[in-house]
Amino acid sequence: MRYALECEHGPELMPLEEEIRQVENLLELSRIRQPDLFIEFSYSGEIEQIRTIPLVLLSLTENMIKHGNLSQPEDPGKIILKLKHGVLTIETSNPTNTGLNDTGFHTGLENIRQRLRHTYGKLAGITCGVRDKYYEVSISITL
């Protein structure tokens, strides 16, 4: 909560390292409440110093926890951050939930899309949807 409030009053771009730590905290707290929560989170150290708009990675993680089926250790959700040729890619993938969790206003991904467009214009993009039995999100930002 403190991180979200600080982001609201802080600089427009923040080091990704801060949000990575918040995602790690969220996963740790979520596993206390839900021990059978399986999400793999991978990134390289060079990613941490990249400055991006805040709350993108955290929002995607929250969506996975809320809407995904993350209870199978052999089929975990995945969060992958990559940097290649000056393009930051954030990818999430999780098995779709067989039960319907239709709570909320369904504005998270649209909010991310608008914030990316506002800050980066055509240098950023987001795709999302169901492929096979997985919900996938891919964000690319040309730095």
C-alpha positions as CSV (number, residue, x, y, z in Angstrom):
1,M,0.0,0.0,0.0
2,R,2.8,2.4,0.9
3,Y,4.5,1.7,-2.5
4,A,1.3,2.6,-4.3
5,L,0.9,5.8,-2.4
6,E,4.6,6.8,-3.0
7,C,4.2,6.1,-6.7
8,E,1.2,8.4,-6.9
9,H,3.3,11.3,-5.6
10,G,6.7,10.3,-6.9
11,P,8.4,10.7,-10.3
12,E,6.6,9.4,-13.4
13,L,9.4,6.8,-14.1
14,M,10.8,4.7,-11.3
15,P,13.5,2.0,-11.2
16,L,12.0,-1.4,-11.9
17,E,13.9,-2.7,-8.9
18,E,11.4,-1.1,-6.5
19,E,8.4,-2.8,-8.2
20,I,10.2,-6.1,-8.4
21,R,10.7,-6.0,-4.6
22,Q,7.0,-5.3,-4.2
23,V,6.0,-8.2,-6.4
24,E,8.3,-10.5,-4.4
25,N,6.6,-9.2,-1.2
26,L,3.1,-9.7,-2.7
27,L,4.0,-13.3,-3.7
28,E,5.4,-14.0,-0.2
29,L,2.3,-12.6,1.5
30,S,0.0,-14.4,-0.9
31,R,1.7,-17.7,-0.2
32,I,1.0,-17.3,3.5
33,R,-2.7,-17.1,2.8
34,Q,-2.6,-19.6,-0.1
35,P,0.3,-22.0,0.4
36,D,-0.5,-23.8,-2.9
37,L,0.3,-20.6,-5.0
38,F,2.8,-21.4,-7.8
39,I,4.3,-18.6,-9.8
40,E,7.8,-18.5,-11.3
41,F,9.3,-15.1,-11.4
42,S,12.4,-14.6,-13.5
43,Y,14.5,-11.6,-14.6
44,S,18.2,-10.7,-15.0
45,G,20.0,-8.2,-12.8
46,E,20.3,-5.6,-15.6
47,I,16.5,-5.2,-15.6
48,E,16.4,-3.7,-12.1
49,Q,17.9,-0.3,-13.1
50,I,15.5,0.3,-16.0
51,R,13.1,3.2,-15.2
52,T,9.5,2.6,-16.1
53,I,6.1,3.7,-15.1
54,P,5.2,2.1,-11.8
55,L,2.4,-0.4,-10.9
56,V,2.5,-2.3,-14.2
57,L,4.2,-5.4,-13.0
58,L,2.4,-5.3,-9.7
59,S,-1.0,-5.0,-11.3
60,L,-0.2,-7.9,-13.6
61,T,0.8,-10.1,-10.7
62,E,-2.3,-9.1,-8.7
63,N,-4.4,-10.1,-11.8
64,M,-2.7,-13.5,-11.9
65,I,-3.3,-14.2,-8.3
66,K,-6.9,-13.0,-8.4
67,H,-8.0,-14.7,-11.7
68,G,-5.5,-17.5,-12.5
69,N,-5.4,-21.1,-11.5
70,L,-2.0,-21.2,-9.8
71,S,-2.5,-24.2,-7.6
72,Q,-0.6,-26.8,-9.7
73,P,3.1,-27.0,-9.1
74,E,3.6,-28.8,-12.4
75,D,1.9,-26.0,-14.3
76,P,2.8,-22.7,-12.5
77,G,2.1,-19.2,-13.6
78,K,5.1,-17.3,-15.1
79,I,6.3,-13.8,-14.9
80,I,9.3,-13.1,-17.2
81,L,11.1,-9.8,-17.6
82,K,13.6,-9.5,-20.5
83,L,15.8,-6.9,-22.1
84,K,16.9,-7.4,-25.6
85,H,18.2,-4.8,-28.1
86,G,16.8,-2.0,-26.0
87,V,13.3,-3.5,-25.7
88,L,12.0,-4.4,-22.3
89,T,9.5,-7.2,-22.4
90,I,7.2,-8.1,-19.5
91,E,5.4,-11.4,-20.1
92,T,2.9,-13.2,-17.8
93,S,1.2,-16.5,-18.4
94,N,-1.1,-18.5,-16.2
95,P,-3.5,-21.4,-16.5
96,T,-7.0,-20.0,-16.7
97,N,-9.2,-20.6,-13.8
98,T,-12.0,-23.1,-14.3
99,G,-14.2,-21.4,-11.7
100,L,-15.5,-17.9,-12.5
101,N,-14.1,-15.1,-10.4
102,D,-15.9,-12.2,-11.9
103,T,-15.3,-9.7,-9.1
104,G,-14.0,-6.2,-9.8
105,F,-14.5,-3.7,-12.6
106,H,-12.1,-5.3,-15.2
107,T,-10.2,-2.1,-15.6
108,G,-6.7,-3.2,-14.7
109,L,-5.4,-4.2,-18.2
110,E,-7.1,-1.2,-19.8
111,N,-5.6,1.1,-17.2
112,I,-2.1,-0.3,-18.1
113,R,-2.8,0.1,-21.8
114,Q,-3.8,3.7,-21.4
115,R,-0.8,4.5,-19.1
116,L,1.6,2.9,-21.6
117,R,0.1,4.9,-24.5
118,H,0.2,8.1,-22.5
119,T,3.8,7.7,-21.4
120,Y,5.5,5.9,-24.3
121,G,3.2,6.4,-27.3
122,K,4.0,4.0,-30.1
123,L,7.2,2.8,-28.3
124,A,5.1,0.5,-26.1
125,G,2.4,-2.0,-26.7
126,I,0.4,-4.6,-24.8
127,T,-1.3,-7.8,-26.1
128,C,-3.4,-10.1,-23.9
129,G,-5.8,-13.0,-24.2
130,V,-6.4,-16.7,-23.9
131,R,-4.2,-19.1,-25.9
132,D,-4.8,-22.8,-25.3
133,K,-5.6,-23.0,-21.6
134,Y,-3.4,-20.0,-20.6
135,Y,-4.1,-16.3,-20.1
136,E,-1.1,-14.5,-21.5
137,V,-0.1,-10.8,-21.4
138,S,2.9,-9.4,-23.2
139,I,4.1,-5.8,-22.8
140,S,7.0,-4.4,-24.8
141,I,8.6,-1.0,-24.2
142,T,11.3,0.4,-26.5
143,L,13.7,2.2,-24.2
